[in-house]
Every structure is written in C-alpha cells, then in structure tokens.
Amino acid sequence: MSDASDVHNRGGFTAFIFAMVFVFSFFFYLVVIHPGVDLGENVVDPRAPTKDGAAAVFNMSAVKEPWTSTPEIITYGAKVFKNNCSVCHGNEGKGDGPSSASMNPKPRNMVEGKWTQGEGIIAHYNVLVNGIKGGSMASFQHLKTYDRWAILHFIESITQNKSKDDPAKVAEFAKTAN
C-alpha cells in the first residue's frame, strides 16, 4: 500500500460541508429573520355576539330540556344529521346517501317513516344509541346526548310518520337516558 494515496473522498466531504452550511443558514433565516406567513385567516369565535347583538351560534349544550322540540333545535339537528347521518340516509333523509348503494339492507327513508324498531321518539332514541343488530344501522352512542335529541327532532320535522309518544313519558325517559 502506498502512503501517498488519498483514502477519503474529499469531493464528497466538501459537498457534505456545503449542504450542512446551507441547511443551518436556511433554518437560521426561517427562525430568526423571516417574518412568517400570513394566511389571511380571520379567526372568529363562533359564540361571539354579532354586530346587532344577537348570538352568532345556537348553543345546544345550554338547552335544559333537549327532548322538547324548538325551531332552533331542529335547525341544529339538521346540521348534526348532515354531519353524521347523510352519508347513508342522504341530506334530505330519503335513504339515498352516497354509501346507500352498497348497503344491505338499505338505509331507512326518514321521510316515509316506515319504522322497523318501533314508532315514536323513544324508540328512535334507542336505535340511535344501540343501532340495529343484523342491519346497517350503527350505534351513535358516541354522540352527545343533546346531539342525539337534536337529530331526532330534525327527523321528526321531516317525517310523514310523526311520533305519537306522550311528552310526559318522553321527559321521564330522557331523564334516565344516557
């Protein structure tokens, strides 16, 4: 072996040093010199009052009796329905959601209201909590209790087969429902 041979790749070492200097210089520029990026996002608290003093968003969690229907609860329920149920039942509740074609049995048409697990808002609440065994309806127990009631009020507002449950029995049931 010759002592005069260069055992190191000096060109590769020089490229490595240049790359490290560039990386550290770039990070220094990003952290110390660059002012940042303004994406123009105007973050607004949705619960903040509007200019006319009215509340911007309906606060469903503050409703004392979510089992009692109001127009605000129905509107809120429509939003929760669209976020959680429309994939199967469709935006209008007709059982024609995007995933309904591949489901057997097909999702319920909420407008027609041909209920298989019992009629009335108490039976519907139990279906939301437990799902339908052997069917396509999954449990929605993960939703907050007031969100479940809001969905039921929305369904009640669009169905042709209205609940005939006694409001006192619904209130009694609601106090024990989870």
Secondary structure, 3 states (H helix, E strand, C coil): CCCCCCCCCHHHHHHHHHHHHHHHHHHHHHHHHCCCCCCCCCCCCCCCECCCCCECCCCHHHCCCCCCCCHHHHHHHHHHHHHHCHHHHCCCCCCCCCCHHHCCCCCCCCCCCCCCCCCCHHHHHHHHHHCCCCCCCCCCCCCCHHHHHHHHHHHHHHCCCCCCCCHHHHHHHHHHCC
